[in-house]
Amino acid sequence: MRAYIGEGLREDLAKLEQTSEVTKLVESLRKLGVSDAVLETAVAEARVEYNI
């Protein structure tokens, strides 16, 4: 049971870290003049999971 909970916690922490990195990237691109529409599209495309 502990291993199962620990695995879930590690996965959640990894997701939070990725979200933080994406946020930093978006803010940096925004400062460089990239439009919000372009940023929203790029983030949406990056979050799509392809299942083959």
N, C-alpha and C positions, 0 to 999 in steps of 0.2 A: 504494500500500500504506500509506504514512504517513497519508494522508487517512482511509483506512478505519479504521485503528487510533485515530487522533485522534477520529474520530466516536464510536467505541465508548467511549472514555475519557470524552468529554463526557457521553454518555448515562448511564454508570455514576455519574459524579459528581453528575449531576442527581438520580438515584434516591437516592443517599446523602443528599443535601441534603433531599429530600422526607421521607425516613425520619426525619431529625433533627428536622424541623419537626413531624412527627406525634408523635414522642416528647415533645417539649416541650408540645404541646397536651394530650396525654393526661395528663401529669404535672400540668399546671395544672388540668385538670378534676377530677382525682383529689383535689387539695388542696381544691377547692370542694365535695367530697362526692359527686361522681358515682360511682355504683357500678361495680365492675370488669365486671360483666355487661353493663351499658349501654355501657361503653367498648369492650369486646371486640366487641360487635355492631356498633357504629358504625365501628370500624376495619375490620372484615371487609367491611362494606357499601361502605366507601370504596375498598377495594382491588379490588373486583369490576370487571372490564372488560366493558363492554357492546359486543358486536359486532353491528351491524345489517347 
